[in-house]
Amino acid sequence: MEITIGVQNVAREIVLESDQTSDEVSAAVAAALAGKPALELTDSKGRRVIVPTATLAYVEVGVEAKPRVGFGSI
């Protein structure tokens, strides 16, 4: 699924592909906003993305990708 994170005072967004479910991402965002110092997510390649909670502007969680069938998946 694609996750877009907006950061205050930065023109570019952080966009990452993650294997986490939307519920897992929503729980991580809720925990960060409830008092954790940072939002921590893992992308599909295993890299960790850490954003300080104080600088979060928004988090957009896309729909979970369904596997492609046919020539489009190559």
N, C-alpha and C positions, 0 to 999 in steps of 0.2 A: 504494500500500500504506500501511497505517496503522502508525505507529511511536509507541510510548509510552516516554517516558524518565522514570524516577524519579530525583529529586534528594534527597540527604540533607538532613535537617532542614527540608524543605519539604513541606507537606501536599498540595499539588496536583501532578499529573503534567503533563509536557509532552507533548501529543499533536499529531502532524502527519501530513499526507498527503504522500507523496513518490512521485516517478516513478522513483526509484532501485530497483534490484532488491534482493532480500534478500541476495544475495551481496555486493553493493556496500556495503550497510549493515553487514553482519557484518564485512567487511574494515575499514571505518572504525572500528567499535567495537574490533576486535582491535588496530588500530594505536594507538588512543587508550590502551588498557590496557597496551600494550607500552612506552609511554614518551612519547607525544605529550602535550602539556599540555592539549589540549582535544579533545572530540568535535565534529566539524563535519559537519552534514548540510544538504541543500538540500530545501526543500519543493516541492510541485507548482506553486506560484506564483513560484518562483525566489528566495524569501527564504532566507537562510542562518541556521541555528540552531547556535549555538556554546555548548557546555556544558563547563565545566572538568572535566577527568578526575578530579580529587580529590573532586568532589562527586557523582559518578555512583553511584546506588544499583542501578539495573537498566535494561536496555533490552529492550523487548518488540517484536519484529518480527512484524507480521501477515502474512497470506497476500496474495499479489499479487491485486489485484482484476481480475476478468474483466469485459469490457465487457457492459453490460446490453442486452437486446433488448426492444423493445416499449414500452408506455406507462410502465413503471417508470423508464425512462432520462430522462424529461422533468423 
